[in-house]
Amino acid sequence: MKPVERFFRKYFLSMVGIIVLFLLLNVVLFFSVLIWAWQTSETPDLSMSEICDRITLDGTGHLTAAGELAEMLEEHHAWAMVLDDIGTVIFQSRLPEELPRRYTAADVAKFSRWYLGDYPVYVQEHPQGLLVVGGEKGSQAKYYFSVSESYARKLLVGLAAVFLTNIIVVVLLIWKNTRHVEKAVTPILRGIETVSSGQSVSLPERGELAEINRQLNRAGAFIAKKDSARADWISGISHDVRT
């Protein structure tokens, strides 16, 4: 392999390597941001099971809070209530005043997935009904969506195809740019090799590197003229010596 071809092959491979490193760096940064956001964000550590176990029936058949349920809810700026089978609140602890004390099945279906009066809520089955635990307004973001399995598969395949297409396009652009640079620089490199051997060159003086080609042509002509003059001088000296 000629030095010029070896140079441009290394140049192309180095550009591809840079793109691969760039993609790997972005993947690392993406997961680093996810981990950083997860570790530095405030996440609720309330246990629904623990709250459920603390709400029990007393001797009169009414629900009561066992242990330090109120203090635990206050510490996390949360509240709790238990609904019976017809949607009536039969137990409450720190329940906001603006919230109703009776709910329909439609109301339960709505706040189970979303919010109850802008309060993020979570539900769990209780022996006496439905346990509802709510957090502070603006403390949690709840999203719910569902898609068909076929759509999910096609979406993943499409995203993978887009990613691979981008990689291929980038590699092709690098290759095209490398070929463009190679066409412009190869004559110059070969001209330098020719001039270094003492011969003149005649490079086309056009394009982006026309000035370099012009200067190289002058250098080649100057070296050739100088070599010719030196040869004539040596020839003359030899003739004088022989005479």
Beta strands, then each sheet from edge to edge (+ up, - down):
strand 1: 55-57
strand 2: 63-65
strand 3: 79-83
strand 4: 89-93
strand 5: 115-116
strand 6: 119-126
strand 7: 129-134
sheet 1: 1+ 2-
sheet 2: 4+ 3- 7+ 6- 5+
end
